[in-house]
Amino acid sequence: MILRNPFRRDSSATAAAGLYEAAVAQARRPEFYIKCGVPDTVDGRFDLIAVHVFLVLHRLKRDHPASAGLAQAVLDAMFSDMDRSLREMGAGDLGVGRRVKRMAEGLNGRIAAYEAGLTAPERTDLGAALRRNLYGTVTPESACVAALAAYVQAQAGQLAAQGLDALATGTVAFGDPPTA
């Protein structure tokens, strides 16, 4: 029987952490908030991270089942970070689990909506999904929604060109945010 060292991270967890950190770094770029009107709130930040995590998961889906473990590890990294962030913001232990569960359900809905929007013949479905989720608390300018829908489509294409070998090392490259 081989015992696993509990202090050693496996390669998919390490790669997933890199992919998740890249998604967060991209979502933190100020252009999204300043030029595209994404609300600079806890919800707005979560939703922008969700868009970028979706893009990574969408890319990994192409290589399913070889990438299934990595995709799950990305989600695990995300919700571990969300749990930690909620605790840092002062959420009580009893409420954290419930909030993380709501976030996971929200992410699942967003993933389904963005996936449907990317496969729709026109960008209107993707734009509607972004308007509903990313801009849920504000009324965005139509040009901002259109620019973000075009950005998501372009990023999906850019990530599609990135090999699974690079993703498996935790490396992903996003393009510049839109300048709506």
N, C-alpha and C positions, 0 to 999 in steps of 0.2 A: 504494500500500500504506500502510495506517495502522498505525503502531506504537503499542502500548499502553504507557502508563507503568507500569512494574513496581512503583512505589511508591504508586500510587493504588489504593485498595480499591474494588471495584465495589459498587454499591448493595446487591446481595443479600448480599455478605459483611458489610457494615456492619449491615444489618437482621438477619442471622443472629446476629451477635455480640450485638446487643441482646436478641434472643429467648433466646439461650442464657444470657446474663448474668441475665436475669429468672428463668429456670428455676433457675439456681444460687442466686440470692438467695432464692427461695421455698423451695428445698430446705434452705437453711441456717437457716431459722426454727427457733428452739429448741423450739417446741411439738411438733414432730414427734418429737423425741428425749425430751423431758421428759414430755409427756402421752400420746404415742402409743407410746412404748417402742421406737422405731426405734433400733437399735444405733448409738451415736456412735463409729463406727469408719470406717476407710477404705472398707471394703465397704459399710457402712450408708449412708455419704454418697454413694458412687457409685450405689447402688441408688435412693436418693431423688432424685438428679439424673436418673437414668434414667426414673423415673416422670414427672417434670415435662417432660423432653425428649419422652417419649412423648406426653404431652398436647398439646404444641405440634405435633408431627408428625401426630398424629391429626387435629388441627384443619386443618392444611395439606393433608392428604390429601383433604379435601372439595373443594378447589379445584384438584385435579390435572387437567390438566397445567400450568395456569398457575402453580402454586406448587411445582412439582417442583424447580426450581433453588434456591429458598429453602430447601426441606426438606433438600436435599443440603448446602447451605451451613451449616445448623444442625448437621448431623452432623459436617461438617468442623471447625466451631468447637469442638464438643465434644471431638473426638479430638485436635485440636491442643492444647487445654487439658489433656487427660489426659496427653498426651505430655510437656508442659511440667511438669506436676505430678509425674509419675514421676521425671523428671530432677531436680527440686528435692528429692525425697525420697531421692535418692542412687542410683537405679537406673542401672546401667551402660548405655552406649550399645547394647551387643549385646542386652541383655534388654528394652529399652524397646519395640522393635518387636513382639516376641513378646507382651509383656503387653498392648499396645494392641490387637493382633489378637485376643487372648482377650477383652478388654473389648468389642470390636466384635461378636464372636460372641455374647457374653452379652447385649448390648443387643438384638441381633436376636431372640434367643429371648424376651427380656422383652417386646419390642414385640408379638410374635406372641401371647404369653400374655395380655397386657393388652388387646390388640385383641379377642381371642376372649372375654375376660371382660366387656368392655363390650357386646358384641353378644349375649351369652347372656341368656336370658329371666330368669335369677335372678342375684343378686350372688355366689352361692357360687363360681362359676368365677373371678371377679375376686378375691375374698377368698383363694381357694386360691393364685392366682398371686402375690398380695402376700405371703401367709404364706411361700411357698416362696422368693421372691426377696428381698424387703425385710427379712424376719425370718429369713433362712436360718441364722443362727448362734445364734438364741435362740428360746425358746418364748414367743410373745406371748400376751397376754390376748385372748380372743375378741372382747371389746368394742373393743379397739384395731384389730384386723383389720377388723371390721365398720365402724368409724368411718372408717378409711382407704379402704375400698372405696366407701363412700358419698361420701367426699371426692373420689375419683377420678371417680366418675360425675358429681358436681355440677360439678367443674372442666371435664370434657368438655363439659357443657352450657353452662357459662359461656363457654368459649372458642369454642364453636360460634356464639355470638351476636356474637362479635367479627369485624369485617369484615377481609377480606384486605388492604384498603388500609392499615389500622392495622398489621397484622402485617408488611406489606411495608416499613414504616418502622422495624421493630424494636420495636414496642410491643405488649405483651401484659399482660393484667391477670389475676392469679390471685386467688382468694378466700382467706379466712382458713383456716388449718389446722384440722383437727378438734380437739375438746377432749376426746377419749375419756377 
